[in-house]
Structures are given as structure tokens and as C-alpha cells.
């Protein structure tokens, strides 16, 4: 069925040269230019079509081409029903497919079946999200790429691992009962197992799950890596290689991928003349005390239930003293990892990581990480403390004691080594100067008269010694320069005092020095703007 529409100009009475005929059967509209004397423009024709509110897409290119030919009296198709369309784009790796819907105009709408057929035609058979396609169609999401198919990514296998049945590390944190008491009884740093106990199990590697591209191509998964699970000293591995048990009673350890058990040397009483010095490959547990003059060496940990007098104790890992240390200026304690004691007095303490004590009186403490003297009374009096990151205490210094010093910022062992080298370089330089004076004296004597044979030999020895010491001095200076250039300062070295910091206390942070000349209460000392600053210490931090 065809209908004809004409537009009349009411002001002039002249008929409009644009004649529109709609053919509903064909789903289009024809335009005929009837008058060449008032030939319309492209916009005139488009506006005329829009006035009719036709459900068709206006083909401006065809209209423009016909107007350019000055077509008159000949109808041409200027608008027609256009079906909705869509486009599916796939990335090169076939990881995803995107749908772009394009709006139609009076024509057939796109259906989910159309899209499914196209996906099948393109070979997209995996990871298709039909719900997302339906949502895009219902919401008329046009000209916007929507991911409608995604590849299944492979799940790579997990590596084999060792699952230990015993604690690998102990945190030395005594429980504070009140402001004056600390409970060290809960510090169990030696974990003992019985013969036959299961120590560890091997969790095997997994092969992983393969993935799949949207076109159905398998994507292989990387299998997890296996590990060799070997028994260490005093352990037995099962026939299938998946389980390790203890062959003896002792303390288990994991080193690398091997489990081993070191025996624990347990002493029920004191270390005295009835026991003698202890040098043990493993851990040492002493129920009693260690009396004056004895030494204990252990490759692992040392745990002492009583008091330690002026003794020497070295442990490859931790030292825990539930009583205290009365060092009498001769006691030396060195722990490869952590050290804890109820108090330390007149002794030297060194720990590779942390030191936790209740009081530090007239002692020297050196820790690779932190020193905590904030438990119990938490007093640091007449002592020297050095830690890389943090030193914390309740009371720092006193009104009558000798000077108290706290240093943070650099690793104490490195600082000590630098100090030793500088002192050695100073002494060597002094010796070289004295030798050069003697050499100059002998040379003056030689210019006046020939030196006696004895003086000649002395002159030769002095020259050789001066040359040797000169090389040694150069070596010292080189080591000093290397250490100073590689010394790494802690990120935020800090000294914290919960209670009172008295005068006659010196605080070092890095290379900065702060001498306390007045009392500070609840203070925190830190570096800022190349100065040591003092602020209020918040107990909650």
C-alpha cells in the first residue's frame, strides 16, 4: 500500500516541491522533486521526512546523490526500514569476545538466537555468557563493547611444601602481671619431641587445571614443582617419602628442606663444680642456676631456670634466663637470635635480634633489632644500650648513677667494628710517626758520619717496619671507608621512655647526639629535620 503526502506553503499558496510517498509493504519512503524552480537542499528533504515521523532510517547519502543530479519527477528511495545489527570482535589470543549492538530503525530487532548462531559460525563455543547477552539486549546497550565470552584461565599447580608439626619460631614476649612483676615462666623456647613423633609431612605438588580459549582450544597449566624431602640428623623418613619422624627424643628444627632433631641436654640442678662447663651441639636446659666462673655453649638455645652469675654463655639461637644475671663486670652473654632475663647487672649482653629484660643496671646491651626494658620496673641505669631500630624502657638514668647512654640507628656490631678499626688505625698511625722520627734521627747521623753496623741493621729494620705498618694503616683506612659508606641507617630509629628520663643521659640517633640536661616524662626521642626531637610518648603506640 502506497500513500502520498504533499506539503503546501500556506503563505504563498505554492505547492512544496518535495513529494513523499510511503510504501508500508516495502518498508520505505520515496521522495520525488516536483518543481525545479525551487529546488530543495539536502536539509530541506531531511526535515521534510522528519516531519512525517517515519519509523525509517533516512539515507542522506542517496538523497545527496540524487539532488546532485538535479533529479526531477523521478521518485527515489530516501528512507527505509533498517534491521538492528551487531558485531562480534575476538582478540588475537582468543581470550575474549566482545559484542557491539547497533540500533535498527523500523526493522527487525536482534535476538539472542541471532547472536548464538553467529557465535557458532565463528567457532566460539566456550565461556559464553548468555545472561550478559540477554541483559544487553533488554537494556538496549548500543555501540558499547560488552564482553560476552571469556576464556577459562589455567590454574597452575602449587609447589610441593613441607608442613611442620612443630613451631618454627618462638616469640620472646614475657607476660606482664602488673607494674612490678613479669612472668617469665611462659617462655618455652625449647620444644621437645619424643622418639617416634611425626615431625613433618610433605604436601605434594599439584598438576594444576588446564584452561580453555573461547574457541575450545586447551591451555595447558604449569604443574607445581616438586621438592626433595630428605631426613636430617636423628630423623627417619617414611617409605613413600612423605613423612618424617623423630629417631630420638630432642628438639626439632627445619633447615632448608631437611628436618633434624638435636638432643636437649637437660640438667636438673645447677651448673657448678659437679657439672662443669657445658659445650653441646643442640639445646641446653638447666633447671637451676649457673654459678660464678662457668661457661655454656650451645649450637641452638639455652634455657636457665635460675640466676646466672659472672659466667660466659653463648647460644646459636636464643638465651632465656628466668632469673637474672649478676655479672660482676665479667659476665658475657651472646645469643644468635634473642635474649631474655628478669634483670641484668654488671654484664655484657649481645643478641642478633632482640633483647627483653626487666632491668639493666651498669651493663652493656647490644641488639641487632630492638631492646625492650619496659617490663616490670624497666630501669636502665648506668648502662650502655645499642640497637638498630628501637630502645624502650620505663626509666632511663637516675639522679645519682653514672652516665647512661642509648644509641639507635645503626647495627651495633657494625658500630663496634668501626670503633675497633678506628682505634687500631689511630695506634698504628702513632707508631708510624714514632718510627719515622727514629728513621730521621739515624739518617741525620748517617749524613754526618758512617753509621755503625748495629745502627745500620736497626735502620733497615725500622724501614721495613714502617713500610709494613704503612700498608696495614692503608688497609685499616680502606675498611673504615668501606664500612662508613655501606652503613645502613634504620628507617625510624626511636628511643621511648614511659616514665622518667633523667639528666646525665646521652641519646644517639644515627650520627646525632642529644645530651639530656633536664628531666623528661613520657618522652619519645626521634630524628626529624636532621635534629633529635622530643615528643610526648603515647603508651598506646
C-alpha positions as CSV (number, residue, x, y, z in Angstrom):
1,X,0.0,0.0,0.0
2,X,1.3,3.4,-1.0
3,X,0.3,6.7,0.4
4,X,1.2,10.1,-0.9
5,X,2.0,13.2,1.2
6,X,2.4,16.8,-0.1
7,X,3.5,19.8,1.8
8,X,1.7,23.2,1.0
9,X,3.2,26.6,1.7
10,X,0.3,28.4,3.4
11,X,1.9,31.8,2.9
12,X,2.5,31.7,-0.8
13,X,-0.1,29.2,-1.9
14,X,2.6,27.4,-3.8
15,X,2.9,23.6,-3.5
16,X,6.0,22.2,-1.9
17,X,8.4,20.6,-4.5
18,X,9.1,17.7,-2.2
19,X,6.6,14.8,-2.6
20,X,6.8,11.9,-0.1
21,X,5.3,8.5,-0.8
22,X,5.3,5.8,1.9
23,X,5.3,2.2,0.8
24,X,4.5,0.3,4.0
25,X,4.7,-3.0,2.2
26,X,8.2,-2.4,1.1
27,X,9.0,-0.6,4.4
28,X,10.4,2.5,2.8
29,X,9.6,6.1,1.7
30,X,10.1,7.6,-1.7
31,X,10.9,11.2,-2.5
32,X,10.0,13.0,-5.7
33,X,11.2,16.5,-6.6
34,X,8.3,18.0,-8.5
35,X,9.5,21.6,-9.2
36,X,12.9,22.6,-10.4
37,X,12.3,26.3,-9.9
38,X,12.6,25.9,-6.1
39,X,15.0,23.0,-6.0
40,X,15.4,21.9,-2.3
41,X,18.6,21.3,-0.4
42,X,19.6,18.1,1.4
43,X,18.5,19.6,4.7
44,X,15.1,20.6,3.2
45,X,14.5,16.9,2.2
46,X,15.7,15.5,5.6
47,X,13.5,18.0,7.5
48,X,10.5,17.1,5.3
49,X,11.0,13.4,6.0
50,X,11.4,14.0,9.8
51,X,8.1,16.0,9.8
52,X,6.3,12.8,9.0
53,X,7.8,11.0,11.9
54,X,8.5,8.0,9.8
55,X,9.9,4.8,11.5
56,X,12.6,4.6,8.9
57,X,16.3,5.3,8.6
58,X,16.9,8.4,6.4
59,X,19.5,7.6,3.7
60,X,21.2,11.0,3.4
61,X,23.9,9.7,1.0
62,X,21.3,8.6,-1.6
63,X,19.4,11.9,-1.1
64,X,22.5,13.9,-1.6
65,X,23.5,11.9,-4.7
66,X,20.0,12.4,-6.3
67,X,19.9,16.1,-5.5
68,X,23.4,16.5,-7.1
69,X,21.9,15.0,-10.3
70,X,19.0,17.5,-10.2
71,X,16.6,14.6,-10.4
72,X,13.1,15.9,-11.1
73,X,9.8,14.0,-11.4
74,X,11.5,10.6,-10.7
75,X,10.9,9.0,-7.3
76,X,13.9,7.7,-5.4
77,X,14.1,5.7,-2.2
78,X,15.1,8.2,0.5
79,X,14.3,6.3,3.8
80,X,13.8,2.7,4.6
81,X,13.5,0.3,7.5
82,X,16.9,-0.9,8.7
83,X,17.3,-4.0,10.8
84,X,19.2,-3.8,14.0
85,X,22.6,-5.4,13.7
86,X,25.6,-6.4,15.8
87,X,29.3,-7.1,15.6
88,X,31.4,-9.6,17.5
89,X,35.1,-9.0,17.9
90,X,37.6,-11.5,19.1
91,X,41.1,-10.7,20.4
92,X,44.1,-12.4,18.7
93,X,44.7,-14.9,21.5
94,X,41.1,-15.9,21.7
95,X,40.8,-14.9,25.3
96,X,37.6,-13.0,25.0
97,X,34.8,-11.9,22.6
98,X,33.1,-8.6,22.6
99,X,29.6,-7.8,21.4
100,X,28.7,-4.4,19.9
101,X,24.9,-3.9,19.3
102,X,23.9,-1.4,16.6
103,X,20.4,0.2,16.7
104,X,17.9,-0.5,14.0
105,X,15.2,1.8,12.6
106,X,11.8,0.3,11.8
107,X,13.3,-3.1,11.0
108,X,13.9,-6.4,12.7
109,X,15.4,-6.4,16.2
110,X,18.5,-8.5,17.0
111,X,17.6,-11.7,19.0
112,X,19.7,-13.9,21.2
113,X,19.3,-16.6,18.7
114,X,21.0,-14.4,16.0
115,X,23.9,-13.9,18.3
116,X,24.2,-17.6,19.2
117,X,24.2,-18.5,15.5
118,X,26.9,-16.0,14.8
119,X,29.0,-17.3,17.8
120,X,28.7,-20.8,16.4
121,X,29.6,-19.7,13.0
122,X,32.8,-18.0,14.4
123,X,33.6,-21.2,16.4
124,X,33.1,-19.5,19.8
125,X,32.0,-22.4,21.9
126,X,33.4,-21.9,25.4
127,X,32.9,-19.3,28.1
128,X,29.8,-17.7,26.5
129,X,27.8,-15.6,29.0
130,X,24.1,-15.8,27.8
131,X,22.8,-13.9,30.7
132,X,25.0,-11.0,29.8
133,X,23.9,-11.1,26.2
134,X,20.2,-11.1,27.3
135,X,20.8,-8.1,29.6
136,X,22.5,-6.1,26.8
137,X,19.5,-6.8,24.5
138,X,17.0,-5.9,27.2
139,X,18.7,-2.7,28.1
140,X,19.4,-1.6,24.5
141,X,23.1,-1.2,25.1
142,X,24.2,0.1,21.7
143,X,27.6,1.0,20.3
144,X,29.3,-0.2,23.5
145,X,31.6,-3.2,23.5
146,X,30.4,-5.9,26.0
147,X,32.5,-8.9,26.8
148,X,30.2,-11.9,26.2
149,X,32.7,-14.8,26.2
150,X,35.8,-15.3,28.3
151,X,38.5,-17.9,28.2
152,X,38.9,-20.2,31.2
153,X,42.3,-19.4,32.5
154,X,44.5,-22.3,33.5
155,X,45.0,-22.8,37.3
156,X,48.7,-23.5,37.7
157,X,49.7,-26.2,40.1
158,X,51.1,-25.5,43.6
159,X,54.6,-26.4,44.5
160,X,55.2,-29.1,47.0
161,X,55.8,-27.9,50.5
162,X,56.8,-29.2,54.0
163,X,54.2,-29.0,56.7
164,X,55.9,-29.0,60.1
165,X,54.2,-30.3,63.1
166,X,56.3,-28.2,65.5
167,X,56.7,-24.4,65.9
168,X,59.4,-23.0,63.7
169,X,60.0,-19.9,65.8
170,X,59.2,-18.6,69.3
171,X,58.4,-15.0,70.0
172,X,60.0,-13.9,73.2
173,X,57.3,-11.8,74.8
174,X,57.0,-12.2,78.6
175,X,53.6,-11.7,80.2
176,X,53.5,-8.6,82.4
177,X,51.5,-9.4,85.6
178,X,51.4,-5.9,87.0
179,X,53.7,-2.8,87.0
180,X,56.3,-4.5,89.2
181,X,56.2,-8.2,88.2
182,X,56.8,-10.1,85.0
183,X,56.1,-13.8,84.4
184,X,58.9,-15.4,82.5
185,X,57.7,-18.9,83.2
186,X,55.7,-19.0,80.0
187,X,58.8,-18.5,77.8
188,X,59.2,-22.1,76.5
189,X,61.9,-21.7,73.9
190,X,62.9,-25.4,73.8
191,X,60.2,-27.5,72.1
192,X,60.9,-31.2,72.8
193,X,59.6,-34.2,70.9
194,X,59.6,-37.9,71.8
195,X,61.1,-40.7,69.8
196,X,58.6,-41.7,67.0
197,X,56.7,-38.4,66.9
198,X,55.7,-37.2,63.5
199,X,57.8,-34.1,62.8
200,X,56.7,-33.1,59.3
201,X,54.6,-34.1,56.3
202,X,55.3,-33.4,52.7
203,X,52.3,-31.9,50.8
204,X,52.8,-33.0,47.2
205,X,52.8,-30.7,44.2
206,X,49.5,-30.4,42.3
207,X,49.4,-30.7,38.5
208,X,47.0,-27.8,38.0
209,X,43.9,-27.5,35.9
210,X,44.2,-26.7,32.1
211,X,42.3,-23.7,30.8
212,X,40.4,-23.2,27.5
213,X,40.1,-20.5,24.9
214,X,36.7,-19.3,23.8
215,X,37.2,-21.3,20.6
216,X,37.7,-24.5,22.7
217,X,41.4,-24.8,22.5
218,X,43.0,-26.2,25.6
219,X,45.5,-24.0,27.5
220,X,48.0,-26.2,29.5
221,X,48.6,-25.5,33.2
222,X,52.1,-25.4,34.7
223,X,52.5,-28.2,37.2
224,X,53.8,-27.4,40.6
225,X,57.5,-28.0,41.4
226,X,58.4,-31.0,43.5
227,X,60.9,-30.7,46.3
228,X,63.3,-33.2,47.7
229,X,62.3,-34.1,51.2
230,X,65.4,-35.5,52.9
231,X,65.8,-36.7,56.5
232,X,68.3,-34.8,58.7
233,X,70.2,-36.0,61.7
234,X,68.2,-38.2,64.1
235,X,65.1,-38.5,61.9
236,X,63.5,-41.3,59.8
237,X,61.7,-40.7,56.5
238,X,58.7,-43.0,55.6
239,X,59.0,-45.5,52.7
240,X,56.8,-43.3,50.5
241,X,59.0,-40.2,51.3
242,X,56.0,-38.2,52.6
243,X,56.6,-38.2,56.4
244,X,59.5,-37.7,58.8
245,X,59.5,-39.0,62.4
246,X,62.0,-38.4,65.2
247,X,64.6,-41.2,65.8
248,X,65.5,-39.8,69.2
249,X,63.9,-37.5,71.8
250,X,65.1,-33.9,71.4
251,X,64.4,-30.6,69.8
252,X,63.3,-30.5,66.1
253,X,64.5,-27.9,63.6
254,X,63.8,-27.2,59.9
255,X,66.9,-26.1,57.9
256,X,66.4,-25.8,54.2
257,X,64.2,-28.7,53.2
258,X,65.5,-31.1,55.9
259,X,64.1,-31.8,59.3
260,X,66.6,-32.8,62.0
261,X,66.4,-33.4,65.8
262,X,69.1,-32.2,68.1
263,X,69.2,-33.7,71.6
264,X,68.4,-31.5,74.5
265,X,70.9,-31.6,77.3
266,X,68.7,-31.3,80.4
267,X,70.4,-30.5,83.8
268,X,68.1,-30.9,86.8
269,X,70.2,-28.8,89.2
270,X,72.9,-26.1,88.9
271,X,75.9,-25.6,86.7
272,X,78.6,-25.9,89.3
273,X,81.7,-28.0,90.0
274,X,79.6,-31.1,89.9
275,X,78.7,-30.5,86.3
276,X,81.5,-28.2,84.9
277,X,81.4,-26.2,81.7
278,X,78.9,-27.2,79.0
279,X,79.7,-27.3,75.3
280,X,76.8,-29.0,73.5
281,X,75.6,-29.4,69.9
282,X,71.9,-28.9,70.4
283,X,69.9,-27.1,73.1
284,X,70.7,-26.9,76.8
285,X,68.0,-26.7,79.5
286,X,69.1,-26.0,83.1
287,X,66.5,-26.1,85.9
288,X,68.8,-24.4,88.4
289,X,71.4,-21.6,88.3
290,X,74.8,-21.1,86.8
291,X,77.4,-20.2,89.4
292,X,80.4,-18.0,89.0
293,X,83.2,-18.8,86.5
294,X,81.5,-21.5,84.4
295,X,80.7,-21.3,80.7
296,X,77.9,-22.7,78.5
297,X,78.0,-23.1,74.7
298,X,75.1,-24.5,72.6
299,X,74.6,-24.5,68.9
300,X,70.8,-24.0,69.4
301,X,69.1,-22.5,72.5
302,X,69.9,-22.2,76.2
303,X,67.1,-22.0,78.8
304,X,68.0,-21.4,82.5
305,X,65.5,-21.6,85.3
306,X,67.5,-19.7,88.0
307,X,70.1,-17.0,88.3
308,X,73.4,-16.6,86.3
309,X,76.4,-15.2,88.0
310,X,79.6,-14.0,86.3
311,X,79.7,-16.6,83.5
312,X,80.0,-16.9,79.8
313,X,77.0,-18.1,77.8
314,X,76.8,-18.5,74.0
315,X,73.9,-19.8,72.0
316,X,73.4,-20.1,68.3
317,X,69.7,-19.2,68.7
318,X,68.1,-17.9,72.0
319,X,69.1,-17.5,75.6
320,X,66.3,-17.4,78.2
321,X,67.1,-16.8,81.9
322,X,64.1,-16.9,84.1
323,X,66.0,-15.3,86.9
324,X,68.6,-12.6,86.3
325,X,72.3,-12.1,85.6
326,X,74.7,-10.9,88.2
327,X,77.7,-10.4,86.0
328,X,80.2,-8.8,88.4
329,X,81.7,-7.0,85.4
330,X,82.8,-10.4,83.9
331,X,79.6,-11.9,82.7
332,X,79.2,-12.2,78.9
333,X,76.0,-13.5,77.2
334,X,75.8,-13.8,73.4
335,X,72.7,-15.0,71.6
336,X,72.5,-15.6,67.9
337,X,68.8,-14.5,67.9
338,X,67.0,-13.4,71.1
339,X,67.9,-12.9,74.8
340,X,65.6,-12.5,77.8
341,X,66.2,-12.2,81.5
342,X,64.4,-10.9,84.5
343,X,67.3,-8.4,85.1
344,X,70.9,-7.9,84.0
345,X,73.5,-6.3,86.2
346,X,77.2,-5.6,85.6
347,X,77.4,-7.7,82.4
348,X,77.7,-7.6,78.6
349,X,74.7,-8.8,76.6
350,X,74.7,-9.3,72.8
351,X,71.8,-10.6,70.7
352,X,71.5,-10.9,66.9
353,X,67.8,-9.7,67.0
354,X,66.0,-8.7,70.3
355,X,66.8,-8.2,74.0
356,X,64.0,-8.3,76.5
357,X,64.9,-7.7,80.2
358,X,63.2,-6.3,83.3
359,X,66.1,-4.1,84.5
360,X,69.5,-3.2,83.0
361,X,72.0,-1.9,85.7
362,X,75.6,-0.9,84.9
363,X,75.6,-3.2,81.9
364,X,76.2,-3.0,78.1
365,X,73.4,-4.3,75.8
366,X,73.7,-4.7,72.0
367,X,70.9,-5.9,69.8
368,X,70.5,-6.2,66.0
369,X,66.9,-5.1,66.2
370,X,65.4,-3.8,69.5
371,X,65.9,-3.7,73.2
372,X,62.9,-3.8,75.5
373,X,63.5,-2.8,79.1
374,X,59.9,-1.7,79.7
375,X,58.7,-4.8,81.7
376,X,58.5,-4.8,85.5
377,X,60.4,-1.7,86.8
378,X,62.0,-1.4,83.4
379,X,65.0,0.6,84.6
380,X,68.1,1.4,82.6
381,X,70.7,2.9,85.0
382,X,74.4,3.5,84.4
383,X,74.3,1.3,81.3
384,X,75.1,1.5,77.5
385,X,72.4,0.3,75.1
386,X,72.8,-0.1,71.4
387,X,70.0,-1.2,69.0
388,X,69.4,-0.7,65.3
389,X,65.7,0.2,65.5
390,X,64.2,0.7,68.9
391,X,65.1,1.0,72.6
392,X,62.2,1.2,75.1
393,X,62.2,1.4,78.9
394,X,60.2,2.7,81.8
395,X,63.1,4.7,83.5
396,X,66.2,6.0,81.8
397,X,69.1,7.0,84.0
398,X,68.9,8.2,87.6
399,X,69.8,11.2,89.7
400,X,72.9,9.7,91.2
401,X,74.2,6.9,88.9
402,X,76.9,7.2,86.3
403,X,76.2,8.4,82.8
404,X,73.6,6.3,80.9
405,X,73.8,6.0,77.1
406,X,71.4,4.8,74.5
407,X,72.2,4.5,70.8
408,X,69.8,3.6,67.9
409,X,70.0,3.9,64.2
410,X,72.9,1.6,63.2
411,X,73.6,-2.1,63.7
412,X,75.6,-2.2,66.9
413,X,78.1,-4.8,65.7
414,X,79.0,-2.7,62.7
415,X,79.4,0.4,65.0
416,X,81.6,-1.7,67.3
417,X,83.7,-3.0,64.4
418,X,84.1,0.6,63.1
419,X,85.2,1.8,66.5
420,X,87.8,-1.1,66.7
421,X,89.2,-0.2,63.3
422,X,89.5,3.5,64.1
423,X,91.3,2.7,67.3
424,X,93.6,0.3,65.6
425,X,94.3,2.9,62.8
426,X,95.0,5.6,65.4
427,X,97.5,3.4,67.3
428,X,99.2,2.3,64.0
429,X,99.5,5.9,62.8
430,X,101.0,6.9,66.2
431,X,103.5,4.0,65.9
432,X,104.4,5.0,62.3
433,X,105.1,8.6,63.4
434,X,107.4,7.4,66.2
435,X,109.3,5.1,63.9
436,X,109.7,7.9,61.3
437,X,111.2,10.1,64.0
438,X,113.8,7.4,64.7
439,X,114.5,6.9,61.0
440,X,115.0,10.7,60.6
441,X,117.5,10.7,63.5
442,X,119.5,7.8,62.0
443,X,119.5,9.5,58.6
444,X,120.9,12.7,60.1
445,X,123.6,10.6,61.9
446,X,124.5,8.9,58.6
447,X,124.9,12.2,56.8
448,X,127.4,13.3,59.5
449,X,129.4,10.0,59.6
450,X,129.0,6.4,58.6
451,X,126.6,4.5,60.8
452,X,127.9,1.7,62.9
453,X,126.9,-1.8,61.8
454,X,124.4,-2.1,64.6
455,X,122.8,1.2,63.7
456,X,122.6,0.2,60.1
457,X,120.8,-3.0,61.0
458,X,118.4,-1.0,63.2
459,X,117.8,1.5,60.3
460,X,116.9,-1.4,58.0
461,X,114.5,-2.9,60.4
462,X,112.9,0.4,61.1
463,X,112.4,1.0,57.3
464,X,110.9,-2.5,56.9
465,X,108.6,-2.0,59.9
466,X,107.5,1.5,58.7
467,X,106.7,0.0,55.3
468,X,104.7,-2.9,56.8
469,X,102.8,-0.6,59.1
470,X,102.1,1.8,56.3
471,X,100.4,-1.0,54.3
472,X,98.5,-2.0,57.4
473,X,97.3,1.5,58.0
474,X,96.1,1.8,54.4
475,X,94.2,-1.4,54.9
476,X,92.5,-0.1,58.1
477,X,91.6,3.1,56.4
478,X,90.1,1.2,53.4
479,X,88.0,-0.9,55.7
480,X,86.9,2.1,57.6
481,X,85.9,3.9,54.4
482,X,84.0,0.8,53.2
483,X,82.0,0.4,56.4
484,X,81.1,4.1,56.6
485,X,79.9,4.0,53.0
486,X,77.8,0.9,53.5
487,X,76.4,1.5,56.9
488,X,72.6,1.4,56.6
489,X,70.6,3.5,59.0
490,X,67.3,2.2,60.3
491,X,64.1,3.7,58.8
492,X,62.7,5.2,62.0
493,X,65.2,4.7,64.9
494,X,63.5,5.6,68.1
495,X,64.0,5.8,71.9
496,X,60.9,5.6,74.1
497,X,60.6,6.3,77.8
498,X,57.4,5.6,79.5
499,X,58.3,7.1,82.9
500,X,61.2,9.5,83.6
501,X,64.3,10.3,81.6
502,X,66.8,11.9,84.0
503,X,69.7,14.3,83.2
504,X,73.1,12.8,82.6
505,X,71.7,10.7,79.8
506,X,73.1,10.7,76.3
507,X,71.0,9.6,73.4
508,X,72.4,8.9,69.9
509,X,70.2,8.5,66.9
510,X,72.4,7.7,63.9
511,X,75.2,10.2,64.0
512,X,73.2,12.8,66.0
513,X,73.8,13.3,69.8
514,X,71.4,14.6,72.4
515,X,72.5,15.2,76.0
516,X,69.6,15.4,78.5
517,X,70.1,18.4,80.8
518,X,66.6,18.2,82.4
519,X,64.1,15.6,83.3
520,X,61.6,14.3,80.6
521,X,58.5,12.4,81.4
522,X,56.7,10.0,79.0
523,X,59.1,11.0,76.2
524,X,59.9,9.7,72.8
525,X,63.1,10.7,71.0
526,X,63.4,10.6,67.3
527,X,65.2,12.2,64.3
528,X,63.5,14.9,62.3
529,X,65.0,17.7,60.1
530,X,68.5,16.5,61.0
531,X,67.9,17.0,64.7
532,X,66.9,14.8,67.6
533,X,63.3,15.8,68.6
534,X,61.5,15.1,71.8
535,X,57.7,14.5,72.0
536,X,55.2,13.0,74.3
537,X,55.2,9.2,74.4
538,X,51.8,7.6,73.9
539,X,51.6,4.3,75.8
540,X,49.1,3.0,73.2
541,X,51.7,3.1,70.5
